[in-house]
């Protein structure tokens, strides 16, 4: 399974992705910042800081699951980035929210 985790641009995003990968006996391939890469089985993470929202929508087609990580709005550099991430639900059918 190919999973893309969306979060803020902190080290916490990588840690949460690591945890999810471990829980699923998988691997965290780390930060994804280019939508032209060949995607292997496993977990990746990115943010609207790394890839613009419209490109995340295109990139999402390469993944089986898209998970918005459970990070409070206060942990984001700017609330707009948080809301831009949440609003991706309007454009990505298989987007889910962690712990929801």
N, CA, C and O atoms as a MOPAC input file, in Angstrom:
PM7 MOZYME 1SCF
protein

 N      0.83200 1    -1.17100 1     0.00000 1
 C      0.00000 1     0.00000 1     0.00000 1
 C      0.88500 1     1.24600 1     0.00000 1
 O      1.93000 1     1.28400 1     0.65000 1
 N      0.44900 1     2.25100 1    -0.73400 1
 C      1.14900 1     3.53200 1    -0.82800 1
 C      0.33800 1     4.57100 1    -0.06600 1
 O     -0.83400 1     4.80100 1    -0.36600 1
 N      0.97700 1     5.20200 1     0.93200 1
 C      0.27300 1     6.12800 1     1.81700 1
 C      1.02000 1     7.45400 1     1.84700 1
 O      2.23700 1     7.48900 1     2.02700 1
 N      0.28000 1     8.53900 1     1.67100 1
 C      0.83600 1     9.88300 1     1.77200 1
 C      0.25200 1    10.54800 1     3.00600 1
 O     -0.96700 1    10.65300 1     3.14600 1
 N      1.12100 1    10.99700 1     3.90000 1
 C      0.71000 1    11.70800 1     5.10000 1
 C      0.94600 1    13.19600 1     4.89100 1
 O      2.00100 1    13.60900 1     4.40800 1
 N     -0.04300 1    13.98900 1     5.25800 1
 C      0.04400 1    15.44500 1     5.13000 1
 C      0.11800 1    16.05000 1     6.51600 1
 O     -0.66700 1    15.71200 1     7.40200 1
 N      1.07400 1    16.95200 1     6.69300 1
 C      1.22500 1    17.58700 1     7.99500 1
 C      1.89100 1    18.93200 1     7.87900 1
 O      2.02100 1    19.48400 1     6.78600 1
 N      2.32100 1    19.46500 1     9.02900 1
 C      3.04400 1    20.72700 1     9.00800 1
 C      4.49400 1    20.44200 1     8.59200 1
 O      4.83400 1    19.29400 1     8.30500 1
 N      5.31200 1    21.42200 1     8.55900 1
 C      6.67700 1    21.22000 1     8.08300 1
 C      7.66800 1    21.04600 1     9.22300 1
 O      8.79700 1    21.53200 1     9.15100 1
 N      7.24700 1    20.35500 1    10.27400 1
 C      8.12500 1    20.12800 1    11.42500 1
 C      8.60800 1    18.68000 1    11.46200 1
 O      8.12700 1    17.82700 1    10.71700 1
 N      9.56200 1    18.42800 1    12.33900 1
 C     10.07300 1    17.06400 1    12.52700 1
 C      8.98300 1    16.14000 1    13.06600 1
 O      9.06200 1    14.92300 1    12.90400 1
 N      7.96300 1    16.72000 1    13.71000 1
 C      6.86200 1    15.91900 1    14.23000 1
 C      6.14500 1    15.17100 1    13.10800 1
 O      5.66600 1    14.05600 1    13.31800 1
 N      6.06600 1    15.77000 1    11.92500 1
 C      5.41700 1    15.12400 1    10.78000 1
 C      6.13000 1    13.82300 1    10.43200 1
 O      5.48300 1    12.80200 1    10.19700 1
 N      7.44300 1    13.85600 1    10.39900 1
 C      8.22200 1    12.65100 1    10.09700 1
 C      8.03300 1    11.60900 1    11.19500 1
 O      7.90300 1    10.41900 1    10.90500 1
 N      8.01700 1    12.04800 1    12.45600 1
 C      7.84000 1    11.11600 1    13.56800 1
 C      6.47200 1    10.44200 1    13.51900 1
 O      6.37000 1     9.23000 1    13.70600 1
 N      5.41500 1    11.22700 1    13.26800 1
 C      4.07400 1    10.64300 1    13.17000 1
 C      3.96700 1     9.67500 1    11.99800 1
 O      3.30800 1     8.64000 1    12.09600 1
 N      4.61700 1    10.01600 1    10.89400 1
 C      4.62100 1     9.12200 1     9.72800 1
 C      5.38100 1     7.84100 1    10.05100 1
 O      4.95700 1     6.75500 1     9.65600 1
 N      6.49900 1     7.95600 1    10.76300 1
 C      7.25100 1     6.77700 1    11.21700 1
 C      6.36400 1     5.86800 1    12.05800 1
 O      6.34900 1     4.65200 1    11.86900 1
 N      5.62700 1     6.46600 1    12.98300 1
 C      4.74400 1     5.68400 1    13.85700 1
 C      3.69400 1     4.92700 1    13.05200 1
 O      3.45600 1     3.74300 1    13.29100 1
 N      3.06600 1     5.61300 1    12.09800 1
 C      2.05300 1     4.95300 1    11.26800 1
 C      2.66100 1     3.83100 1    10.42400 1
 O      2.07300 1     2.75900 1    10.28200 1
 N      3.82800 1     4.09000 1     9.87600 1
 C      4.49900 1     3.06300 1     9.07300 1
 C      4.80700 1     1.83600 1     9.93800 1
 O      4.56700 1     0.70400 1     9.52000 1
 N      5.33500 1     2.06000 1    11.13300 1
 C      5.65400 1     0.94500 1    12.03600 1
 C      4.40500 1     0.15900 1    12.41400 1
 O      4.42300 1    -1.07200 1    12.42100 1
 N      3.31600 1     0.86600 1    12.72700 1
 C      2.06000 1     0.20700 1    13.08700 1
 C      1.54300 1    -0.67700 1    11.95300 1
 O      0.82900 1    -1.65000 1    12.19100 1
 N      1.90500 1    -0.33400 1    10.73400 1
 C      1.44400 1    -1.07600 1     9.55900 1
 C      2.53500 1    -1.95800 1     8.96800 1
 O      2.43600 1    -2.38300 1     7.81700 1
 N      3.57600 1    -2.23600 1     9.74900 1
 C      4.70800 1    -3.05100 1     9.29900 1
 C      5.20100 1    -2.60300 1     7.92500 1
 O      5.37400 1    -3.40700 1     7.00900 1
 N      5.41900 1    -1.30200 1     7.81300 1
 C      5.84200 1    -0.71900 1     6.55600 1
 C      7.03800 1     0.18800 1     6.79300 1
 O      7.61200 1     0.20300 1     7.88200 1
 N      7.40800 1     0.93800 1     5.77500 1
 C      8.57000 1     1.81500 1     5.83200 1
 C      8.14500 1     3.25600 1     5.56200 1
 O      7.23500 1     3.51700 1     4.77500 1
 N      8.82300 1     4.17800 1     6.23000 1
 C      8.64200 1     5.59900 1     5.97400 1
 C      9.74700 1     6.02200 1     5.01000 1
 O     10.92500 1     6.01400 1     5.36800 1
 N      9.37100 1     6.38600 1     3.80100 1
 C     10.35300 1     6.83000 1     2.81300 1
 C     10.76300 1     8.28100 1     3.03000 1
 O     11.71600 1     8.75300 1     2.41000 1
 N     10.05400 1     8.99400 1     3.90500 1
 C     10.42800 1    10.35300 1     4.25400 1
 C      9.69600 1    11.41000 1     3.45100 1
 O      8.63600 1    11.16900 1     2.87300 1
 N     10.29800 1    12.58800 1     3.43600 1
 C      9.69600 1    13.76000 1     2.80200 1
 C      9.60200 1    13.60100 1     1.29500 1
 O     10.56300 1    13.21300 1     0.63000 1
 N      8.44500 1    13.90500 1     0.78300 1
 C      8.19500 1    13.91400 1    -0.65100 1
 C      8.02500 1    15.36700 1    -1.06500 1
 O      7.12100 1    16.05600 1    -0.59400 1
 N      8.90300 1    15.82600 1    -1.95200 1
 C      8.82700 1    17.22600 1    -2.36900 1
 C      8.78700 1    17.38000 1    -3.87900 1
 O      8.91500 1    18.48900 1    -4.39800 1
 N      8.60900 1    16.26000 1    -4.59200 1
 C      8.57500 1    16.29200 1    -6.05000 1
 C      7.48900 1    15.34000 1    -6.51600 1
 O      7.52700 1    14.15300 1    -6.19000 1
 N      6.51900 1    15.84000 1    -7.27300 1
 C      5.40400 1    14.97700 1    -7.68400 1
 C      5.70100 1    14.15300 1    -8.93100 1
 O      4.80500 1    13.47800 1    -9.43800 1
 N      6.92200 1    14.18500 1    -9.43700 1
 C      7.27400 1    13.39000 1   -10.60500 1
 C      8.00500 1    12.10200 1   -10.24100 1
 O      8.42800 1    11.36600 1   -11.13300 1
 N      8.16100 1    11.82100 1    -8.97200 1
 C      8.87800 1    10.63300 1    -8.53500 1
 C      8.05300 1     9.36800 1    -8.73500 1
 O      6.82200 1     9.40100 1    -8.75200 1
 N      8.75600 1     8.26600 1    -8.88400 1
 C      8.09900 1     6.96200 1    -8.88900 1
 C      7.83900 1     6.61000 1    -7.42600 1
 O      8.75300 1     6.66000 1    -6.60400 1
 N      6.62600 1     6.26400 1    -7.10700 1
 C      6.21900 1     6.00100 1    -5.72900 1
 C      6.24900 1     4.49800 1    -5.47000 1
 O      5.62500 1     3.72000 1    -6.19100 1
 N      6.98300 1     4.09900 1    -4.43100 1
 C      7.07000 1     2.69600 1    -4.02000 1
 C      6.08200 1     2.43800 1    -2.89200 1
 O      5.52600 1     3.37300 1    -2.31500 1
 N      5.87000 1     1.17000 1    -2.58300 1
 C      5.03100 1     0.80200 1    -1.44900 1
 C      5.61500 1     1.41500 1    -0.18300 1
 O      6.83300 1     1.45100 1    -0.01000 1
 N      4.74900 1     1.89300 1     0.69300 1
 C      5.19600 1     2.45000 1     1.95400 1
 C      4.58700 1     3.81300 1     2.21200 1
 O      3.64700 1     4.23000 1     1.53500 1
 N      5.13500 1     4.49600 1     3.19700 1
 C      4.61600 1     5.77700 1     3.66000 1
 C      5.54400 1     6.91500 1     3.23900 1
 O      6.76500 1     6.76200 1     3.20700 1
 N      4.95000 1     8.03500 1     2.92600 1
 C      5.65000 1     9.27300 1     2.59000 1
 C      4.94800 1    10.39500 1     3.33900 1
 O      3.81300 1    10.23400 1     3.78800 1
 N      5.61800 1    11.52100 1     3.47100 1
 C      4.93800 1    12.68900 1     4.03400 1
 C      5.34000 1    13.93500 1     3.26800 1
 O      6.41700 1    14.01000 1     2.67600 1
 N      4.43900 1    14.91400 1     3.29800 1
 C      4.69100 1    16.20500 1     2.67500 1
 C      3.75900 1    17.22100 1     3.31300 1
 O      2.98800 1    16.89700 1     4.21500 1
 N      3.84200 1    18.44500 1     2.83400 1
 C      2.98600 1    19.50700 1     3.34400 1
 C      2.73300 1    20.52400 1     2.23800 1
 O      3.36100 1    20.48600 1     1.18000 1
 N      1.80700 1    21.42700 1     2.50200 1
 C      1.54800 1    22.49400 1     1.54200 1
 C      2.71400 1    23.48000 1     1.49700 1
 O      2.77400 1    24.32200 1     0.60100 1
 N      3.62800 1    23.38700 1     2.44000 1
 C      4.86200 1    24.17800 1     2.39400 1
 C      5.82900 1    23.60500 1     1.35100 1
 O      6.58100 1    24.34500 1     0.71700 1
 N      5.79800 1    22.28000 1     1.18400 1
 C      6.72300 1    21.59500 1     0.28400 1
 C      6.19000 1    21.46500 1    -1.13500 1
 O      6.93900 1    21.57000 1    -2.10600 1
 N      4.89100 1    21.23600 1    -1.24200 1
 C      4.23300 1    21.06400 1    -2.53700 1
 C      2.93800 1    21.86900 1    -2.50700 1
 O      2.16000 1    21.72800 1    -1.56400 1
 N      2.68600 1    22.70700 1    -3.50900 1
 C      1.44900 1    23.48600 1    -3.52000 1
 C      0.20400 1    22.57800 1    -3.52600 1
 O      0.24000 1    21.47800 1    -4.07700 1
 N     -0.88800 1    23.04300 1    -2.91300 1
 C     -2.09700 1    22.21200 1    -2.81500 1
 C     -2.56200 1    21.60900 1    -4.13600 1
 O     -2.92800 1    20.43400 1    -4.17000 1
 N     -2.55900 1    22.38400 1    -5.23200 1
 C     -3.02300 1    21.83600 1    -6.51200 1
 C     -2.13800 1    20.68500 1    -6.99300 1
 O     -2.62500 1    19.76800 1    -7.65400 1
 N     -0.85900 1    20.72200 1    -6.67200 1
 C      0.03200 1    19.61400 1    -7.04600 1
 C     -0.15100 1    18.42500 1    -6.11100 1
 O      0.02200 1    17.28000 1    -6.52700 1
 N     -0.50000 1    18.68700 1    -4.84900 1
 C     -0.80500 1    17.57800 1    -3.93800 1
 C     -2.02200 1    16.81900 1    -4.45300 1
 O     -2.06400 1    15.59100 1    -4.37100 1
 N     -3.00700 1    17.53200 1    -4.98000 1
 C     -4.19600 1    16.87400 1    -5.55000 1
 C     -3.77900 1    15.94800 1    -6.68900 1
 O     -4.24700 1    14.81200 1    -6.76200 1
 N     -2.91200 1    16.41500 1    -7.57200 1
 C     -2.43200 1    15.56600 1    -8.68400 1
 C     -1.62000 1    14.38800 1    -8.13800 1
 O     -1.78200 1    13.25700 1    -8.59700 1
 N     -0.75800 1    14.64900 1    -7.17200 1
 C      0.09000 1    13.61800 1    -6.57900 1
 C     -0.74400 1    12.55200 1    -5.87400 1
 O     -0.36400 1    11.38100 1    -5.86100 1
 N     -1.85300 1    12.93500 1    -5.30000 1
 C     -2.67600 1    12.00500 1    -4.53400 1
 C     -3.15900 1    10.82200 1    -5.36600 1
 O     -3.46000 1     9.76300 1    -4.81500 1
 N     -3.23600 1    10.98300 1    -6.66100 1
 C     -3.69000 1     9.90500 1    -7.54500 1
 C     -2.71500 1     8.72200 1    -7.56000 1
 O     -3.08000 1     7.62800 1    -7.98900 1
 N     -1.48900 1     8.93500 1    -7.09900 1
 C     -0.48400 1     7.87700 1    -7.05300 1
 C     -0.53100 1     7.07500 1    -5.75400 1
 O      0.24300 1     6.13300 1    -5.58000 1
 N     -1.43700 1     7.44400 1    -4.83500 1
 C     -1.47800 1     6.82500 1    -3.51600 1
 C     -2.81500 1     6.13700 1    -3.26000 1
 O     -3.85600 1     6.53200 1    -3.78600 1
 N     -2.74800 1     5.08500 1    -2.42700 1
 C     -3.95000 1     4.35700 1    -2.01900 1
 C     -4.68400 1     5.08900 1    -0.90000 1
 O     -5.91300 1     5.07400 1    -0.83400 1
 N     -3.91800 1     5.72500 1    -0.03000 1
 C     -4.48800 1     6.44900 1     1.11000 1
 C     -3.76700 1     7.78000 1     1.26700 1
 O     -2.56600 1     7.89100 1     1.01900 1
 N     -4.52300 1     8.78200 1     1.68300 1
 C     -3.97600 1    10.09200 1     2.01700 1
 C     -4.46100 1    10.38400 1     3.43100 1
 O     -5.66500 1    10.37000 1     3.68800 1
 N     -3.53600 1    10.64900 1     4.34800 1
 C     -3.88500 1    10.87200 1     5.74600 1
 C     -3.40300 1    12.25400 1     6.18400 1
 O     -2.22500 1    12.58000 1     6.04500 1
 N     -4.31700 1    13.05800 1     6.71100 1
 C     -3.93000 1    14.31200 1     7.35300 1
 C     -3.58200 1    13.95600 1     8.79500 1
 O     -4.42000 1    13.45600 1     9.54500 1
 N     -2.34300 1    14.22100 1     9.16400 1
 C     -1.86900 1    13.86300 1    10.49600 1
 C     -2.54600 1    14.69900 1    11.57500 1
 O     -2.96400 1    15.83100 1    11.33200 1
 N     -2.64700 1    14.12700 1    12.75700 1
 C     -3.29000 1    14.77800 1    13.89100 1
 C     -2.31200 1    15.76800 1    14.53200 1
 O     -1.58300 1    15.43500 1    15.46600 1
 N     -2.31900 1    16.99600 1    14.00000 1
 C     -1.46600 1    18.07200 1    14.51200 1
 C     -2.34300 1    19.30100 1    14.71300 1
 O     -3.04800 1    19.72500 1    13.79700 1
 N     -2.29900 1    19.86200 1    15.89600 1
 C     -3.16000 1    21.01400 1    16.17800 1
 C     -2.73100 1    22.22100 1    15.35200 1
 O     -1.57300 1    22.33600 1    14.95300 1
 N     -3.66500 1    23.10200 1    15.10800 1
 C     -3.40600 1    24.29900 1    14.30400 1
 C     -2.26800 1    25.12700 1    14.91300 1
 O     -1.55200 1    25.81400 1    14.18400 1
 N     -2.09700 1    25.07200 1    16.21600 1
 C     -1.04100 1    25.84000 1    16.88200 1
 C      0.36400 1    25.38200 1    16.50300 1
 O      1.32200 1    26.13700 1    16.66600 1
 N      0.49800 1    24.15900 1    16.00200 1
 C      1.82400 1    23.64500 1    15.63900 1
 C      2.24000 1    24.05000 1    14.22500 1
 O      3.35700 1    23.75500 1    13.79800 1
 N      1.36000 1    24.71400 1    13.50700 1
 C      1.64800 1    25.13100 1    12.14200 1
 C      2.23700 1    26.54000 1    12.15600 1
 O      1.90600 1    27.34800 1    13.02300 1
 N      3.11400 1    26.83000 1    11.19000 1
 C      3.71400 1    28.15900 1    11.09800 1
 C      2.67100 1    29.23300 1    10.82200 1
 O      2.81100 1    30.37500 1    11.25800 1
 N      1.63000 1    28.85900 1    10.09700 1
 C      0.59800 1    29.82500 1     9.76800 1
 C     -0.73700 1    29.09400 1     9.62600 1
 O     -0.78200 1    28.02700 1     9.01400 1
 N     -1.82200 1    29.63900 1    10.17500 1
 C     -3.11900 1    28.95800 1    10.08800 1
 C     -3.59300 1    28.71700 1     8.66100 1
 O     -4.32100 1    27.75600 1     8.41000 1
 N     -3.19600 1    29.57000 1     7.72300 1
 C     -3.61600 1    29.38700 1     6.33000 1
 C     -3.12100 1    28.05400 1     5.77900 1
 O     -3.84500 1    27.38000 1     5.04700 1
 N     -1.90600 1    27.67100 1     6.12200 1
 C     -1.36900 1    26.38300 1     5.65800 1
 C     -2.19400 1    25.22900 1     6.23000 1
 O     -2.47400 1    24.25400 1     5.53300 1
 N     -2.57400 1    25.34200 1     7.48200 1
 C     -3.42000 1    24.32800 1     8.11400 1
 C     -4.75100 1    24.21600 1     7.37100 1
 O     -5.17500 1    23.11800 1     7.00900 1
 N     -5.40100 1    25.34900 1     7.14700 1
 C     -6.70500 1    25.33100 1     6.48400 1
 C     -6.59600 1    24.89300 1     5.02800 1
 O     -7.50200 1    24.23200 1     4.51900 1
 N     -5.52200 1    25.24300 1     4.35600 1
 C     -5.30500 1    24.76000 1     2.98000 1
 C     -5.17800 1    23.24400 1     2.95100 1
 O     -5.63500 1    22.59800 1     2.00900 1
 N     -4.56300 1    22.68100 1     3.97400 1
 C     -4.42100 1    21.22600 1     4.05800 1
 C     -5.78200 1    20.57600 1     4.31100 1
 O     -6.14700 1    19.61300 1     3.63700 1
 N     -6.52200 1    21.09600 1     5.27000 1
 C     -7.85100 1    20.55400 1     5.58000 1
 C     -8.77500 1    20.65700 1     4.36500 1
 O     -9.55900 1    19.74600 1     4.09900 1
 N     -8.68300 1    21.74800 1     3.64200 1
 C     -9.54900 1    21.96500 1     2.47800 1
 C     -9.24300 1    21.03500 1     1.30700 1
 O    -10.02300 1    20.96600 1     0.35700 1
 N     -8.13400 1    20.32800 1     1.35900 1
 C     -7.84200 1    19.35400 1     0.29800 1
 C     -8.90800 1    18.26100 1     0.23800 1
 O     -9.05700 1    17.59400 1    -0.78500 1
 N     -9.64900 1    18.07800 1     1.33500 1
 C    -10.72300 1    17.07900 1     1.36900 1
 C    -11.74100 1    17.33400 1     0.25100 1
 O    -12.36700 1    16.39100 1    -0.23400 1
 N    -11.91000 1    18.57000 1    -0.15600 1
 C    -12.84400 1    18.91900 1    -1.22300 1
 C    -12.40200 1    18.35800 1    -2.57500 1
 O    -13.21600 1    18.20400 1    -3.48500 1
 N    -11.10500 1    18.05100 1    -2.70000 1
 C    -10.54400 1    17.65400 1    -3.99000 1
 C     -9.94800 1    16.24600 1    -4.01100 1
 O     -9.62000 1    15.72200 1    -5.07500 1
 N     -9.81300 1    15.64300 1    -2.84100 1
 C     -9.20600 1    14.30700 1    -2.75400 1
 C    -10.19500 1    13.38400 1    -2.05800 1
 O    -10.43300 1    13.50300 1    -0.85600 1
 N    -10.77000 1    12.46000 1    -2.82700 1
 C    -11.80500 1    11.56900 1    -2.29200 1
 C    -11.29500 1    10.65500 1    -1.18500 1
 O    -11.99900 1    10.41800 1    -0.20300 1
 N    -10.06900 1    10.13600 1    -1.33700 1
 C     -9.56600 1     9.15600 1    -0.37200 1
 C     -8.76600 1     9.80500 1     0.74800 1
 O     -7.94900 1     9.13800 1     1.38300 1
 N     -8.98600 1    11.10600 1     1.00600 1
 C     -8.31300 1    11.78900 1     2.10600 1
 C     -9.05400 1    11.48600 1     3.40300 1
 O    -10.27800 1    11.58800 1     3.48400 1
 N     -8.27800 1    11.11200 1     4.40600 1
 C     -8.85300 1    10.81200 1     5.72000 1
 C     -8.06400 1    11.56500 1     6.78300 1
 O     -6.94000 1    12.00800 1     6.54700 1
 N     -8.66500 1    11.70100 1     7.94000 1
 C     -8.02400 1    12.41500 1     9.03700 1
 C     -7.60700 1    11.41700 1    10.10500 1
 O     -8.40700 1    10.57800 1    10.51900 1
 N     -6.36300 1    11.50300 1    10.55100 1
 C     -5.85900 1    10.60500 1    11.58100 1
 C     -6.68600 1    10.78400 1    12.84500 1
 O     -7.03400 1    11.90400 1    13.21800 1
 N     -6.99900 1     9.66800 1    13.50100 1
 C     -7.76900 1     9.66300 1    14.75800 1
 C     -9.17500 1    10.21200 1    14.60700 1
 O     -9.74700 1    10.71900 1    15.57200 1
 N     -9.74300 1    10.12100 1    13.40800 1
 C    -11.12800 1    10.60300 1    13.27500 1
 C    -12.05600 1     9.47200 1    12.87800 1
 O    -13.25700 1     9.68600 1    12.71900 1

